[in-house]
C-alpha cells in the first residue's frame, strides 16, 4: 500500500512541477483554444490502488451471506477520442481494459457443513464510457466520466467436504472524476478516482452445493489511478 501512495504522490509532484518539462511552443499554444489542446485520439497506461467490497447472498436464505473487502494494485490501459464542443468543453469516448492484484480471503465465518465463500478474486475488467471535460487552461483539464463496466470474478468455496470453484462475469456502471495535465504537446499525466458498482453475478458452483441453490455476488469498487498518456 505504501508503494501505491508513493506512486500517486509522485504523480502529483509531476503535475505541480510541470514547468520542468518541455513546454509547448507559445505560438502553437496561442493558436488553439483550451479545449482544442485536449482534443484528438489518445492512448494511456494506468497504475493505481484498487479497493473491492463484496457480499455473497444465498437466494433461498437472505440471512446466509458473507461480506469482505480487499486492497490491491490495479493496472491496464485505455484508448479514446475527444473533440471540442466549445472553447473550453470537450466530449469524448473511452475504452479500457484493466487487471487487479486484489483478493479477498474469508477467514472469519467459515462454518463446517454449510455453504462458504472462501475467496473472491477480480479478473479482467472492461470499461466503455463517455468523458466530459472542462479545460481550465491549454495545459490543465478537469473531467468527469461515466460508463459501462464488465468484470470477471473467480470465486472459490467449500460445501463442507469438497473445494468448489466458479468464474462469473458481472455487469455494472462506473463513475469517475479527475484532472489531466499536459507535459508536452503530445504527452500528459492524469489522476482520477473511479467508483464502480456491479450488479448480481449469479453462481451455484456448477450445481455442486448440497441443495443446488444459487448465490448472488454484489460488488462495489473504489479505485485511484495515475496515468501517463500520448495524444495524437
Z-matrix of the N, CA and C atoms (Angstrom, degrees):
N
C 1 1.461
C 2 1.521 1 110.96
N 3 1.348 2 116.85 1 -36.51
C 4 1.452 3 119.63 2 178.68
C 5 1.518 4 110.62 3 -61.96
N 6 1.354 5 116.10 4 -34.04
C 7 1.456 6 120.32 5 178.72
C 8 1.516 7 111.22 6 -63.31
N 9 1.345 8 116.72 7 -41.65
C 10 1.468 9 120.69 8 -179.54
C 11 1.513 10 110.30 9 -63.99
N 12 1.349 11 116.44 10 -46.78
C 13 1.457 12 119.23 11 179.45
C 14 1.530 13 110.79 12 -60.86
N 15 1.331 14 116.39 13 -37.29
C 16 1.457 15 119.95 14 179.64
C 17 1.518 16 110.90 15 -64.99
N 18 1.332 17 117.05 16 -40.64
C 19 1.458 18 121.40 17 178.20
C 20 1.521 19 111.29 18 -63.11
N 21 1.332 20 116.17 19 -44.32
C 22 1.457 21 119.94 20 -179.58
C 23 1.518 22 111.24 21 -67.06
N 24 1.327 23 116.80 22 -38.18
C 25 1.461 24 120.49 23 177.11
C 26 1.521 25 110.22 24 -64.07
N 27 1.331 26 116.20 25 -38.09
C 28 1.457 27 119.91 26 178.32
C 29 1.519 28 110.80 27 -65.16
N 30 1.361 29 115.68 28 -38.15
C 31 1.460 30 119.53 29 177.66
C 32 1.512 31 111.86 30 -62.06
N 33 1.341 32 115.95 31 -42.52
C 34 1.463 33 119.71 32 178.13
C 35 1.523 34 110.56 33 -64.94
N 36 1.320 35 116.48 34 -37.61
C 37 1.460 36 119.76 35 179.25
C 38 1.522 37 110.98 36 -64.61
N 39 1.333 38 115.55 37 -38.03
C 40 1.461 39 119.23 38 178.11
C 41 1.514 40 111.07 39 -62.47
N 42 1.350 41 115.56 40 -43.38
C 43 1.458 42 119.42 41 -179.63
C 44 1.522 43 110.84 42 -64.00
N 45 1.326 44 116.86 43 -45.88
C 46 1.459 45 120.28 44 -177.54
C 47 1.520 46 111.84 45 -68.56
N 48 1.352 47 116.50 46 -25.51
C 49 1.460 48 120.30 47 -178.60
C 50 1.517 49 112.09 48 -101.40
N 51 1.302 50 117.07 49 20.97
C 52 1.460 51 121.50 50 -174.75
C 53 1.523 52 114.15 51 -52.26
N 54 1.337 53 120.49 52 -34.59
C 55 1.468 54 118.97 53 179.63
C 56 1.517 55 113.73 54 -57.95
N 57 1.338 56 117.69 55 -19.49
C 58 1.457 57 120.29 56 179.69
C 59 1.517 58 111.74 57 -72.87
N 60 1.330 59 118.31 58 -16.93
C 61 1.447 60 122.12 59 179.84
C 62 1.524 61 109.52 60 -88.88
N 63 1.321 62 114.05 61 165.70
C 64 1.469 63 119.15 62 177.19
C 65 1.511 64 109.85 63 -61.15
N 66 1.314 65 117.09 64 132.72
C 67 1.459 66 122.43 65 -176.41
C 68 1.520 67 110.16 66 -99.62
N 69 1.297 68 115.44 67 156.92
C 70 1.449 69 120.63 68 175.44
C 71 1.517 70 109.65 69 -70.38
N 72 1.321 71 115.39 70 149.90
C 73 1.446 72 120.27 71 177.16
C 74 1.522 73 110.22 72 -60.33
N 75 1.335 74 116.98 73 132.36
C 76 1.460 75 121.19 74 -174.79
C 77 1.524 76 112.39 75 -60.41
N 78 1.345 77 116.09 76 -37.62
C 79 1.461 78 118.49 77 -179.54
C 80 1.520 79 111.32 78 -66.78
N 81 1.351 80 116.98 79 -41.02
C 82 1.458 81 120.47 80 178.72
C 83 1.521 82 109.93 81 -65.86
N 84 1.329 83 116.93 82 -41.29
C 85 1.455 84 120.83 83 -178.56
C 86 1.525 85 110.56 84 -64.63
N 87 1.341 86 116.46 85 -40.10
C 88 1.457 87 120.44 86 -178.26
C 89 1.509 88 111.59 87 -67.58
N 90 1.323 89 116.86 88 -23.59
C 91 1.462 90 120.17 89 -177.80
C 92 1.511 91 112.22 90 -79.51
N 93 1.336 92 117.89 91 -10.19
C 94 1.451 93 121.36 92 -177.78
C 95 1.517 94 111.01 93 -109.23
N 96 1.339 95 115.74 94 150.83
C 97 1.457 96 118.90 95 167.69
C 98 1.523 97 107.41 96 -76.99
N 99 1.324 98 118.26 97 160.33
C 100 1.473 99 119.28 98 178.35
C 101 1.530 100 112.53 99 -56.03
N 102 1.330 101 117.44 100 -40.35
C 103 1.464 102 119.70 101 -178.65
C 104 1.520 103 111.93 102 -66.98
N 105 1.340 104 117.83 103 -37.46
C 106 1.456 105 120.71 104 -179.50
C 107 1.524 106 112.03 105 -64.26
N 108 1.334 107 116.40 106 -26.75
C 109 1.465 108 120.18 107 177.84
C 110 1.525 109 111.50 108 -66.52
N 111 1.348 110 118.11 109 -19.52
C 112 1.467 111 122.69 110 -179.19
C 113 1.528 112 111.57 111 -112.99
N 114 1.318 113 117.45 112 20.12
C 115 1.460 114 121.14 113 179.48
C 116 1.524 115 110.13 114 -101.57
N 117 1.339 116 115.27 115 163.19
C 118 1.454 117 121.06 116 179.71
C 119 1.514 118 112.85 117 107.50
N 120 1.323 119 115.40 118 179.71
C 121 1.469 120 121.40 119 179.53
C 122 1.523 121 109.93 120 -78.26
N 123 1.332 122 115.92 121 150.31
C 124 1.455 123 120.02 122 178.24
C 125 1.519 124 111.27 123 -146.42
N 126 1.313 125 115.69 124 157.56
C 127 1.470 126 123.00 125 174.71
C 128 1.522 127 107.23 126 -139.72
N 129 1.346 128 116.28 127 143.25
C 130 1.462 129 119.83 128 -176.04
C 131 1.516 130 111.22 129 -149.07
N 132 1.332 131 115.05 130 158.28
C 133 1.461 132 122.18 131 172.54
C 134 1.520 133 107.25 132 -119.09
N 135 1.337 134 116.04 133 147.71
C 136 1.469 135 120.85 134 -172.62
C 137 1.520 136 111.47 135 -133.37
N 138 1.333 137 114.91 136 151.41
C 139 1.458 138 122.98 137 175.60
C 140 1.521 139 107.54 138 -147.86
N 141 1.330 140 117.03 139 140.40
C 142 1.455 141 117.28 140 -179.93
C 143 1.514 142 114.23 141 -176.75
N 144 1.318 143 114.22 142 -163.08
C 145 1.471 144 123.69 143 -176.42
C 146 1.516 145 109.55 144 -99.12
N 147 1.329 146 116.09 145 137.43
C 148 1.461 147 122.60 146 -178.41
C 149 1.525 148 108.94 147 -126.83
N 150 1.338 149 116.92 148 122.23
C 151 1.463 150 121.62 149 177.38
C 152 1.524 151 108.11 150 -120.41
N 153 1.330 152 116.36 151 122.42
C 154 1.459 153 122.33 152 -176.51
C 155 1.521 154 110.51 153 -117.36
N 156 1.347 155 116.37 154 128.49
C 157 1.467 156 122.16 155 173.70
C 158 1.512 157 107.97 156 -114.10
N 159 1.323 158 117.75 157 129.01
C 160 1.461 159 120.31 158 -177.00
C 161 1.529 160 111.60 159 -132.40
N 162 1.335 161 113.75 160 153.33
C 163 1.457 162 121.21 161 178.02
C 164 1.523 163 108.43 162 -141.12
N 165 1.314 164 116.98 163 128.69
C 166 1.461 165 122.79 164 179.10
C 167 1.525 166 109.07 165 -109.12
N 168 1.340 167 116.27 166 122.81
C 169 1.463 168 121.33 167 -175.68
C 170 1.536 169 109.74 168 -119.94
N 171 1.329 170 115.73 169 134.83
C 172 1.464 171 122.12 170 178.53
C 173 1.526 172 109.18 171 -86.08
N 174 1.341 173 117.04 172 126.72
C 175 1.463 174 121.48 173 -174.71
C 176 1.522 175 113.42 174 -54.63
N 177 1.341 176 117.12 175 -45.58
C 178 1.463 177 120.03 176 -172.83
C 179 1.523 178 112.54 177 -86.42
N 180 1.325 179 116.78 178 -1.90
C 181 1.462 180 120.15 179 179.79
C 182 1.524 181 108.18 180 -153.14
N 183 1.330 182 116.70 181 96.89
C 184 1.459 183 120.84 182 -175.54
C 185 1.524 184 112.93 183 -67.32
N 186 1.329 185 117.13 184 -13.24
C 187 1.465 186 119.21 185 178.07
C 188 1.523 187 111.71 186 -86.06
N 189 1.340 188 116.21 187 -11.26
C 190 1.464 189 119.99 188 179.19
C 191 1.525 190 108.87 189 -90.70
N 192 1.309 191 116.75 190 89.53
C 193 1.452 192 120.04 191 -177.69
C 194 1.527 193 110.39 192 -142.71
N 195 1.313 194 115.09 193 160.81
C 196 1.452 195 122.09 194 173.66
C 197 1.524 196 108.27 195 -128.97
N 198 1.299 197 116.91 196 146.37
C 199 1.452 198 121.74 197 177.87
C 200 1.524 199 109.51 198 -129.58
N 201 1.312 200 115.67 199 155.27
C 202 1.451 201 119.76 200 178.27
C 203 1.506 202 111.47 201 -173.24
N 204 1.312 203 116.86 202 171.92
C 205 1.452 204 121.76 203 177.76
C 206 1.515 205 109.42 204 -147.48
N 207 1.318 206 115.45 205 158.29
C 208 1.465 207 120.27 206 -179.67
C 209 1.517 208 109.65 207 -149.25
N 210 1.320 209 115.55 208 156.16
C 211 1.455 210 122.59 209 177.39
C 212 1.516 211 109.38 210 -121.75
N 213 1.323 212 115.68 211 149.14
C 214 1.447 213 120.03 212 178.56
C 215 1.515 214 111.07 213 -166.19
N 216 1.320 215 114.35 214 -168.96
C 217 1.463 216 121.88 215 178.92
C 218 1.526 217 108.68 216 -103.73
N 219 1.334 218 116.43 217 129.58
C 220 1.457 219 120.68 218 173.16
C 221 1.526 220 108.74 219 -103.04
N 222 1.325 221 116.66 220 145.85
C 223 1.457 222 121.35 221 -175.19
C 224 1.525 223 108.31 222 -150.97
N 225 1.316 224 117.05 223 154.00
C 226 1.453 225 120.46 224 179.45
C 227 1.512 226 111.71 225 157.90
N 228 1.323 227 115.16 226 -153.28
C 229 1.452 228 119.25 227 -178.43
C 230 1.513 229 111.38 228 -164.82
N 231 1.336 230 115.28 229 170.34
C 232 1.457 231 120.90 230 -177.30
C 233 1.522 232 110.31 231 -148.64
N 234 1.327 233 115.10 232 156.01
C 235 1.459 234 122.58 233 171.73
C 236 1.523 235 107.55 234 -126.80
N 237 1.319 236 117.11 235 156.30
C 238 1.454 237 119.24 236 -179.65
C 239 1.512 238 112.27 237 -171.64
N 240 1.318 239 114.56 238 -177.36
C 241 1.465 240 120.95 239 178.65
C 242 1.519 241 108.28 240 -146.30
N 243 1.343 242 115.76 241 136.25
C 244 1.461 243 122.29 242 178.73
C 245 1.527 244 109.40 243 -126.37
N 246 1.321 245 116.68 244 146.36
C 247 1.455 246 119.88 245 173.74
C 248 1.523 247 109.37 246 -136.03
N 249 1.320 248 115.15 247 155.72
C 250 1.463 249 121.50 248 -175.72
C 251 1.523 250 110.49 249 -80.90
N 252 1.341 251 115.91 250 124.64
C 253 1.458 252 121.18 251 173.90
C 254 1.522 253 110.94 252 -86.54
N 255 1.327 254 115.59 253 -42.75
C 256 1.459 255 123.03 254 177.53
C 257 1.526 256 107.42 255 -136.05
N 258 1.319 257 117.16 256 -169.32
C 259 1.459 258 119.99 257 178.67
C 260 1.521 259 112.70 258 -63.05
N 261 1.340 260 117.22 259 -24.09
C 262 1.467 261 119.80 260 -176.57
C 263 1.525 262 114.68 261 -126.87
N 264 1.324 263 118.54 262 -11.94
C 265 1.472 264 121.54 263 -175.27
C 266 1.518 265 110.31 264 -104.12
N 267 1.352 266 116.00 265 133.38
C 268 1.460 267 121.69 266 176.03
C 269 1.528 268 109.55 267 -120.49
N 270 1.317 269 114.56 268 152.82
C 271 1.464 270 121.92 269 175.64
C 272 1.511 271 107.99 270 -135.47
N 273 1.330 272 115.93 271 136.32
C 274 1.448 273 118.43 272 -178.38
C 275 1.511 274 113.30 273 -155.49
N 276 1.321 275 115.33 274 179.37
C 277 1.455 276 122.62 275 177.37
C 278 1.519 277 109.74 276 -126.93
N 279 1.330 278 116.34 277 156.96
C 280 1.462 279 120.92 278 -175.24
C 281 1.519 280 110.60 279 -146.11
N 282 1.325 281 115.80 280 143.14
C 283 1.466 282 123.15 281 174.44
C 284 1.519 283 107.99 282 -128.89
N 285 1.334 284 117.24 283 126.37
C 286 1.451 285 120.77 284 -178.09
C 287 1.517 286 113.16 285 -136.82
N 288 1.323 287 115.86 286 153.98
C 289 1.464 288 122.95 287 175.86
C 290 1.533 289 107.53 288 -131.68
N 291 1.348 290 115.87 289 130.39
C 292 1.456 291 120.54 290 -173.87
C 293 1.526 292 110.83 291 -136.48
N 294 1.313 293 115.26 292 160.70
C 295 1.457 294 122.56 293 174.18
C 296 1.518 295 109.08 294 -128.58
N 297 1.340 296 117.10 295 177.55
C 298 1.459 297 120.78 296 -177.96
C 299 1.521 298 110.45 297 -154.27
N 300 1.323 299 115.23 298 148.54
C 301 1.469 300 121.25 299 175.36
C 302 1.525 301 111.88 300 -97.75
N 303 1.350 302 117.87 301 0.28
C 304 1.472 303 121.01 302 -178.11
C 305 1.532 304 110.70 303 -64.43
N 306 1.335 305 115.56 304 147.09
C 307 1.469 306 121.03 305 176.99
C 308 1.519 307 109.14 306 -158.33
N 309 1.335 308 115.67 307 125.32
C 310 1.462 309 119.90 308 178.59
C 311 1.522 310 109.72 309 -96.93
N 312 1.326 311 115.88 310 128.31
C 313 1.460 312 122.22 311 176.18
C 314 1.527 313 108.49 312 -114.73
N 315 1.314 314 116.65 313 121.52
C 316 1.461 315 121.55 314 179.87
C 317 1.529 316 109.49 315 -84.25
N 318 1.306 317 115.90 316 114.21
C 319 1.465 318 119.95 317 -178.79
C 320 1.526 319 112.30 318 -124.35
N 321 1.338 320 117.31 319 6.03
C 322 1.470 321 118.68 320 -171.83
C 323 1.523 322 114.59 321 -113.82
N 324 1.333 323 118.47 322 -26.18
C 325 1.468 324 117.55 323 -174.07
C 326 1.525 325 112.66 324 -134.31
N 327 1.318 326 116.33 325 40.78
C 328 1.461 327 120.86 326 174.07
C 329 1.526 328 108.84 327 -80.33
N 330 1.339 329 116.06 328 124.27
C 331 1.463 330 121.57 329 -177.86
C 332 1.526 331 108.90 330 -117.15
N 333 1.303 332 117.23 331 120.42
C 334 1.458 333 121.88 332 -177.88
C 335 1.526 334 111.21 333 -61.26
N 336 1.328 335 115.80 334 134.55
C 337 1.460 336 120.77 335 176.46
C 338 1.512 337 114.57 336 85.99
N 339 1.319 338 119.25 337 -1.18
C 340 1.460 339 122.03 338 178.33
C 341 1.519 340 109.67 339 -124.86
N 342 1.334 341 115.59 340 172.28
C 343 1.455 342 119.60 341 178.38
C 344 1.523 343 110.64 342 -64.62
N 345 1.324 344 115.82 343 136.46
C 346 1.458 345 121.19 344 176.49
C 347 1.527 346 110.00 345 -138.05
N 348 1.316 347 116.39 346 136.85
C 349 1.458 348 121.33 347 166.62
C 350 1.515 349 106.67 348 -95.50
N 351 1.325 350 117.05 349 117.39
C 352 1.460 351 120.39 350 -175.55
C 353 1.526 352 112.86 351 -95.42
N 354 1.338 353 117.37 352 -42.28
C 355 1.461 354 119.98 353 179.29
C 356 1.528 355 110.00 354 -141.54
N 357 1.328 356 116.10 355 148.87
C 358 1.462 357 123.36 356 171.52
C 359 1.524 358 107.05 357 -133.44
N 360 1.339 359 116.50 358 122.19
C 361 1.459 360 120.62 359 -178.82
C 362 1.530 361 109.63 360 -128.70
N 363 1.339 362 118.00 361 121.22
C 364 1.459 363 119.78 362 176.95
C 365 1.520 364 110.99 363 -72.83
N 366 1.335 365 115.21 364 143.98
C 367 1.457 366 120.81 365 176.60
C 368 1.513 367 110.29 366 -111.52
N 369 1.317 368 117.04 367 -137.62
C 370 1.458 369 120.60 368 -177.50
C 371 1.525 370 111.44 369 -64.53
N 372 1.299 371 115.03 370 143.05
C 373 1.463 372 122.82 371 -177.47
C 374 1.527 373 108.09 372 -127.13
N 375 1.325 374 117.16 373 119.24
C 376 1.467 375 122.96 374 -179.57
C 377 1.524 376 108.98 375 -106.59
N 378 1.327 377 116.58 376 132.98
C 379 1.459 378 121.52 377 -179.63
C 380 1.523 379 110.42 378 -128.91
N 381 1.346 380 116.44 379 135.03
C 382 1.459 381 123.23 380 173.14
C 383 1.522 382 107.26 381 -134.51
N 384 1.320 383 117.46 382 124.42
C 385 1.459 384 117.58 383 -177.21
C 386 1.508 385 113.81 384 -163.45
N 387 1.333 386 114.70 385 -175.46
C 388 1.456 387 123.19 386 -179.27
C 389 1.519 388 109.76 387 -110.77
N 390 1.332 389 115.58 388 153.85
C 391 1.462 390 121.93 389 -178.52
C 392 1.529 391 108.98 390 -133.57
N 393 1.318 392 116.26 391 129.67
C 394 1.464 393 122.35 392 177.92
C 395 1.520 394 107.75 393 -117.32
N 396 1.331 395 116.59 394 123.77
C 397 1.449 396 120.37 395 -176.27
C 398 1.520 397 113.56 396 -121.61
N 399 1.327 398 115.22 397 157.54
C 400 1.465 399 121.81 398 175.25
C 401 1.518 400 107.56 399 -132.27
N 402 1.335 401 116.48 400 116.38
C 403 1.458 402 121.95 401 -177.49
C 404 1.525 403 110.19 402 -81.53
N 405 1.323 404 116.48 403 113.29
C 406 1.455 405 121.10 404 176.01
C 407 1.528 406 110.43 405 -71.89
N 408 1.333 407 115.50 406 -29.28
C 409 1.456 408 123.47 407 178.33
C 410 1.525 409 106.58 408 -159.20
N 411 1.322 410 119.50 409 176.00
C 412 1.467 411 119.70 410 176.20
C 413 1.527 412 113.78 411 -65.23
N 414 1.316 413 117.94 412 -6.28
C 415 1.457 414 120.74 413 -177.64
C 416 1.528 415 113.62 414 -117.57
N 417 1.306 416 118.67 415 -14.12
C 418 1.468 417 121.31 416 -175.51
C 419 1.528 418 110.44 417 -131.86
N 420 1.320 419 115.59 418 129.96
C 421 1.466 420 120.91 419 178.09
C 422 1.528 421 109.61 420 -134.85
N 423 1.317 422 116.49 421 136.89
C 424 1.456 423 121.47 422 169.82
C 425 1.519 424 107.48 423 -101.12
N 426 1.333 425 117.92 424 152.45
C 427 1.458 426 119.47 425 -175.00
C 428 1.523 427 111.58 426 -151.15
N 429 1.313 428 114.67 427 160.10
C 430 1.450 429 123.22 428 170.87
C 431 1.516 430 108.59 429 -127.32
N 432 1.311 431 117.47 430 154.30
C 433 1.462 432 121.25 431 -178.29
C 434 1.515 433 110.58 432 -141.89
N 435 1.314 434 116.09 433 154.50
C 436 1.468 435 121.80 434 177.55
C 437 1.511 436 108.10 435 -155.44
N 438 1.347 437 115.86 436 143.01
C 439 1.449 438 117.91 437 -179.96
C 440 1.511 439 113.34 438 -179.54
N 441 1.322 440 113.86 439 -167.61
C 442 1.466 441 124.02 440 -176.33
C 443 1.520 442 109.70 441 -100.28
N 444 1.329 443 116.01 442 139.59
C 445 1.457 444 120.98 443 175.61
C 446 1.522 445 110.36 444 -132.27
N 447 1.313 446 115.83 445 142.70
C 448 1.464 447 122.28 446 176.24
C 449 1.521 448 107.31 447 -130.38
N 450 1.323 449 116.36 448 121.44
C 451 1.462 450 121.30 449 -177.18
C 452 1.525 451 110.68 450 -122.15
N 453 1.325 452 115.12 451 145.50
C 454 1.462 453 121.48 452 175.31
C 455 1.524 454 108.89 453 -98.05
N 456 1.341 455 115.96 454 135.93
C 457 1.456 456 121.01 455 178.38
C 458 1.524 457 109.52 456 -124.54
N 459 1.321 458 115.23 457 133.60
C 460 1.465 459 121.35 458 173.39
C 461 1.518 460 108.09 459 -99.82
N 462 1.329 461 116.35 460 125.76
C 463 1.464 462 121.60 461 -175.17
C 464 1.523 463 108.90 462 -124.09
N 465 1.311 464 116.75 463 131.35
C 466 1.456 465 120.99 464 172.60
C 467 1.521 466 108.96 465 -118.01
N 468 1.323 467 115.49 466 151.83
C 469 1.459 468 120.78 467 -178.81
C 470 1.509 469 111.51 468 -150.40
N 471 1.335 470 114.14 469 -171.73
C 472 1.453 471 120.35 470 -178.20
C 473 1.519 472 107.57 471 -149.71
N 474 1.348 473 116.81 472 127.22
C 475 1.463 474 119.69 473 179.06
C 476 1.523 475 112.15 474 -97.44
N 477 1.319 476 115.96 475 14.86
C 478 1.450 477 120.82 476 179.33
C 479 1.504 478 113.05 477 105.59
N 480 1.347 479 116.58 478 -18.71
C 481 1.460 480 118.45 479 -179.67
C 482 1.524 481 112.53 480 -141.01
N 483 1.349 482 118.02 481 -29.56
C 484 1.458 483 120.83 482 -175.16
C 485 1.526 484 111.21 483 -125.45
N 486 1.324 485 116.89 484 142.27
C 487 1.470 486 119.36 485 172.57
C 488 1.523 487 109.66 486 -71.43
N 489 1.311 488 117.26 487 142.06
C 490 1.457 489 122.66 488 -176.13
C 491 1.518 490 109.73 489 -126.24
N 492 1.326 491 115.53 490 151.28
C 493 1.464 492 119.84 491 -179.94
C 494 1.522 493 109.90 492 -142.38
N 495 1.333 494 115.45 493 144.30
C 496 1.461 495 120.84 494 174.18
C 497 1.524 496 108.76 495 -149.67
N 498 1.311 497 116.48 496 138.07
C 499 1.455 498 121.94 497 173.21
C 500 1.518 499 108.58 498 -113.25
N 501 1.330 500 118.08 499 127.44
C 502 1.461 501 121.52 500 -176.99
C 503 1.523 502 110.46 501 -130.95
N 504 1.338 503 115.61 502 155.72
C 505 1.456 504 122.83 503 172.77
C 506 1.523 505 108.44 504 -110.06
N 507 1.316 506 117.13 505 130.75
C 508 1.458 507 121.61 506 -178.36
C 509 1.524 508 109.75 507 -120.35
N 510 1.340 509 116.39 508 133.90
C 511 1.461 510 122.21 509 178.02
C 512 1.519 511 110.40 510 -91.93
N 513 1.325 512 116.50 511 150.73
C 514 1.452 513 119.67 512 178.85
C 515 1.510 514 112.23 513 -165.18
N 516 1.332 515 115.64 514 -170.93
C 517 1.458 516 121.39 515 177.42
C 518 1.525 517 108.86 516 -125.48
N 519 1.328 518 115.41 517 156.77
C 520 1.457 519 121.37 518 179.77
C 521 1.523 520 109.67 519 -131.26
N 522 1.334 521 115.66 520 136.40
C 523 1.458 522 123.30 521 174.21
C 524 1.524 523 107.84 522 -124.21
N 525 1.324 524 116.36 523 140.46
C 526 1.454 525 118.48 524 -178.32
C 527 1.516 526 112.30 525 -153.41
N 528 1.328 527 115.81 526 166.41
C 529 1.460 528 122.33 527 177.81
C 530 1.520 529 108.15 528 -154.94
N 531 1.336 530 115.59 529 152.22
C 532 1.453 531 118.03 530 -179.71
C 533 1.514 532 112.74 531 -174.56
N 534 1.329 533 114.56 532 -166.21
C 535 1.462 534 121.73 533 -179.65
C 536 1.523 535 108.61 534 -135.62
N 537 1.324 536 115.54 535 139.14
C 538 1.457 537 122.03 536 177.32
C 539 1.525 538 108.92 537 -117.00
N 540 1.326 539 116.27 538 134.77
C 541 1.462 540 121.67 539 -178.59
C 542 1.518 541 109.57 540 -126.52
N 543 1.334 542 116.80 541 124.80
C 544 1.459 543 120.66 542 178.56
C 545 1.524 544 109.49 543 -76.40
N 546 1.337 545 115.76 544 136.97
C 547 1.463 546 121.56 545 174.58
C 548 1.523 547 110.06 546 -97.47
N 549 1.328 548 115.76 547 -44.12
C 550 1.453 549 122.89 548 174.74
C 551 1.517 550 106.85 549 -136.02
N 552 1.326 551 116.62 550 -173.04
C 553 1.456 552 119.95 551 179.15
C 554 1.525 553 111.33 552 -59.33
N 555 1.343 554 117.18 553 -32.88
C 556 1.462 555 120.48 554 -173.73
C 557 1.516 556 114.39 555 -109.95
N 558 1.324 557 120.21 556 -17.41
C 559 1.458 558 121.70 557 -174.24
C 560 1.525 559 111.33 558 -112.50
N 561 1.327 560 115.14 559 155.03
C 562 1.462 561 120.13 560 -179.77
C 563 1.523 562 110.17 561 -153.94
N 564 1.319 563 115.31 562 163.06
C 565 1.463 564 122.55 563 170.10
C 566 1.524 565 107.38 564 -121.89
N 567 1.315 566 115.84 565 156.79
C 568 1.466 567 120.32 566 -174.82
C 569 1.518 568 109.21 567 -147.26
N 570 1.323 569 116.55 568 140.19
C 571 1.456 570 123.26 569 171.40
C 572 1.518 571 108.39 570 -122.72
N 573 1.335 572 117.22 571 135.61
C 574 1.461 573 119.76 572 -179.24
C 575 1.518 574 112.11 573 -151.47
N 576 1.321 575 114.05 574 155.48
C 577 1.467 576 122.13 575 172.68
C 578 1.517 577 107.84 576 -113.98
N 579 1.341 578 117.10 577 133.04
C 580 1.468 579 122.32 578 178.98
C 581 1.523 580 110.37 579 -124.71
N 582 1.326 581 115.12 580 138.50
C 583 1.462 582 121.17 581 172.42
C 584 1.528 583 108.03 582 -118.75
N 585 1.325 584 116.92 583 132.27
C 586 1.462 585 121.88 584 178.94
C 587 1.514 586 110.29 585 -128.15
N 588 1.312 587 115.91 586 141.53
C 589 1.470 588 121.54 587 174.38
C 590 1.520 589 107.96 588 -126.47
N 591 1.334 590 115.42 589 127.69
C 592 1.454 591 121.30 590 179.93
C 593 1.519 592 109.96 591 -107.84
N 594 1.322 593 115.63 592 132.53
C 595 1.450 594 120.88 593 177.86
C 596 1.516 595 111.25 594 -73.20
N 597 1.302 596 115.85 595 -174.10
C 598 1.459 597 121.69 596 -175.03
C 599 1.524 598 111.22 597 -59.53
N 600 1.303 599 114.99 598 125.50
C 601 1.452 600 121.36 599 170.75
C 602 1.515 601 106.84 600 -110.29
N 603 1.324 602 117.79 601 100.57
C 604 1.464 603 120.98 602 -170.02
C 605 1.525 604 111.57 603 -82.52
N 606 1.331 605 114.92 604 139.02
C 607 1.460 606 120.44 605 177.88
C 608 1.524 607 109.77 606 -148.38
N 609 1.321 608 116.19 607 156.95
C 610 1.469 609 120.72 608 177.55
C 611 1.524 610 112.13 609 -143.40
N 612 1.338 611 115.56 610 23.74
C 613 1.458 612 120.69 611 -179.68
C 614 1.525 613 111.43 612 51.14
N 615 1.319 614 115.79 613 43.57
C 616 1.475 615 121.77 614 176.68
C 617 1.523 616 111.88 615 54.21
N 618 1.350 617 115.07 616 41.79
C 619 1.469 618 121.92 617 178.24
C 620 1.525 619 113.03 618 62.05
N 621 1.326 620 116.51 619 22.79
C 622 1.464 621 119.42 620 -177.73
C 623 1.518 622 112.92 621 -88.92
N 624 1.344 623 117.62 622 -10.92
C 625 1.460 624 118.75 623 178.82
C 626 1.513 625 109.96 624 -72.17
N 627 1.330 626 118.18 625 154.62
C 628 1.469 627 121.10 626 -173.82
C 629 1.527 628 114.40 627 -54.18
N 630 1.352 629 117.70 628 -40.09
C 631 1.463 630 118.69 629 -178.09
C 632 1.527 631 111.87 630 -105.13
N 633 1.340 632 117.87 631 8.70
C 634 1.464 633 123.43 632 178.33
C 635 1.523 634 112.07 633 54.44
N 636 1.309 635 117.77 634 28.05
C 637 1.462 636 120.93 635 178.80
C 638 1.523 637 110.00 636 -79.51
N 639 1.349 638 115.12 637 163.82
C 640 1.456 639 120.68 638 -179.43
C 641 1.524 640 110.67 639 -100.36
N 642 1.314 641 114.77 640 160.57
C 643 1.454 642 121.55 641 179.18
C 644 1.519 643 108.78 642 -134.32
N 645 1.316 644 116.50 643 144.74
C 646 1.461 645 122.34 644 178.09
C 647 1.520 646 109.36 645 -110.23
N 648 1.335 647 115.17 646 133.24
C 649 1.453 648 120.67 647 176.39
C 650 1.524 649 108.96 648 -106.53
N 651 1.321 650 117.04 649 122.71
C 652 1.467 651 123.01 650 178.17
C 653 1.525 652 108.17 651 -111.90
N 654 1.334 653 116.53 652 134.76
C 655 1.463 654 119.86 653 -176.56
C 656 1.523 655 112.05 654 -135.15
N 657 1.325 656 115.63 655 141.44
C 658 1.458 657 123.27 656 168.51
C 659 1.520 658 107.29 657 -121.21
N 660 1.339 659 114.72 658 143.73
C 661 1.458 660 118.95 659 -174.33
C 662 1.524 661 110.46 660 -134.52
N 663 1.328 662 115.63 661 134.58
C 664 1.467 663 122.07 662 176.08
C 665 1.525 664 107.38 663 -122.14
N 666 1.334 665 115.88 664 129.09
C 667 1.458 666 120.04 665 -178.00
C 668 1.524 667 111.30 666 -134.77
N 669 1.315 668 115.92 667 143.39
C 670 1.455 669 123.13 668 174.54
C 671 1.520 670 106.15 669 -123.71
N 672 1.346 671 116.46 670 117.09
C 673 1.457 672 121.51 671 -171.14
C 674 1.525 673 112.02 672 -120.08
N 675 1.333 674 115.24 673 140.44
C 676 1.457 675 122.80 674 169.15
C 677 1.527 676 106.74 675 -113.55
N 678 1.329 677 116.62 676 131.79
C 679 1.466 678 120.72 677 -176.21
C 680 1.518 679 110.99 678 -129.50
N 681 1.321 680 115.05 679 150.81
C 682 1.454 681 123.23 680 171.57
C 683 1.513 682 106.97 681 -123.49
N 684 1.344 683 117.39 682 130.33
C 685 1.445 684 119.31 683 -173.69
C 686 1.515 685 113.83 684 -138.71
N 687 1.332 686 113.21 685 171.37
C 688 1.464 687 122.38 686 179.45
C 689 1.517 688 107.81 687 -130.42
N 690 1.323 689 117.08 688 127.31
C 691 1.455 690 121.92 689 179.18
C 692 1.524 691 109.90 690 -106.67
N 693 1.342 692 115.67 691 127.78
C 694 1.466 693 121.00 692 -174.76
C 695 1.532 694 111.01 693 -85.82
